[in-house]
Each structure stands twice: as structure tokens, then as C-alpha cells.
């Protein structure tokens, strides 16, 4: 991870609702550089861009933590990833069997995602 990406990522950690122009100005960058860097972070899965804010994923990658804390965070991320894979399997099985109604299935998936977001 480059220093430029780290700077923008840390800015989003502090100000998730900052706009593109303001982010570029805060870092002293051109808007093109900010947009390119933001795109790279998004492609790498380090951020999720919503209409109103930027959500930082995988925070442990840039925080100054002890090795023990980094291992715990990595394990938690792997567990969360495993749960998402199980959710994907559930969704694929639901597509095949159609055991739940569409609304019940949607509610179940949303509830699971909310739980996972808290991990």
C-alpha cells in the first residue's frame, strides 16, 4: 500500500462524509489524483463508497497496533469473511430451492448483514 493511498484512507477514517473536492484540498492534491487514489482504494476493497459517505474497510491495515492485536484483528476479519461466504452459500441455496418467500429471505439477509457489520 502506497503512502498516497494511506493518506487518503486515513482522511476517510477521520472524515467519512468529506466530498471529493474537499478531500483533494485537504491533502493538497489535484482532484484527478484524489479520484484516482479513491478508485484504487475502492478496487482493493479498502473502502466502500455510498452516496453520502465513504466506509473504511479492513482498518487494521493502517493502524499502529501490536503484533498480537494485528493477529486478533486479522482473525476477526477472516471469521467475518467466512460468515459472508456462508451467507453467499445461503443465498445461492435459496435461489435453487425457493424455500423462503422473497420478503422473508430479504429480511433474513439484511439482519445477517447487520450482525456482521457489528463484528
Beta strands, then each sheet from edge to edge (+ up, - down):
strand 1: 47-49
strand 2: 54-56
sheet 1: 1+ 2-
end
